[in-house]
């Protein structure tokens, strides 16, 4: 019998992005739930009447203006929280009260460090499993990149990591960092098995006012990736270029290795190997040996499968470990909170 899943927050990531014809499908919580035959979308909740109307029309399920009413009447085993970050702790704690077994919580885990700590503590208590939807952990291209970097046979040891994030012309730097910087920071930690820490923030635009609230300019966030098992002995330099004022979107990570590099991001999957240079005797140059990832990444499909697995484990009396837990979500918030405006 299919397990029941409900969604609180029926906006873009909850449902509406399924109408985007260019995105890999499914690309929303509702789309991923309905694709999995072992999970049944039982209801949705949102305070916005129009969103409720659109959700009910598309998915043919009951909708509620109040999340507590949904939980009381529908009693889902899985709850997807796709609301604003300032409400995440409220709904996570409500889910535990009503006996939900697994929560899938949108990123960022919370808008505050204290809120993220409370959600992570609730997950660690064993009373409920809380997944943070850092979707790239579930994507097949990122899983392949992690295997290549961990193996080291092709590219050699990892030496340093650089990220680049632009989200258009009129987005404040701080909003970019908290919106998609969450995904970029988590992907860097996931792919290296490390914990990301910020060390310094540098402005590079002349006469910059010195605030991450700016909608223009470029900053570099200098940090490190620490191996949690041996933080003093095993660290990697990390540099994030965060830019506003561009008319385009860029999300990518560049992993520099001893014998090559791996570049991954939105629409990007590249491998470069060191070979004898065609331009100068006695030197080696990088040559691209792979470009593109042509299969479906399954990023939302695999997230739903993980939520299903975690719920089945709890029903069997076991405490599961999700691929992307609330603890992982907390680590991202800790990194974001460590970034400070310069003076």
Secondary structure as UniProt FT lines:
FT   STRAND          3..8
FT   TURN            12..15
FT   HELIX           16..19
FT   TURN            21..22
FT   HELIX           29..35
FT   TURN            37..38
FT   STRAND          39..45
FT   HELIX           49..59
FT   STRAND          62..64
FT   HELIX           67..74
FT   STRAND          78..81
FT   HELIX           85..87
FT   HELIX           88..97
FT   TURN            98..99
FT   STRAND          102..105
FT   HELIX           113..124
FT   TURN            125..126
FT   STRAND          129..132
FT   HELIX           135..138
FT   HELIX           140..151
FT   TURN            153..155
FT   STRAND          158..167
FT   HELIX           173..179
FT   HELIX           181..192
FT   STRAND          195..203
FT   TURN            206..207
FT   TURN            212..213
FT   STRAND          218..226
FT   TURN            228..229
FT   TURN            231..233
FT   STRAND          235..243
FT   STRAND          249..257
FT   TURN            258..259
FT   STRAND          260..265
FT   TURN            266..267
FT   STRAND          268..276
FT   TURN            281..282
FT   STRAND          284..291
FT   HELIX           299..315
FT   TURN            316..317
FT   HELIX           326..338
//
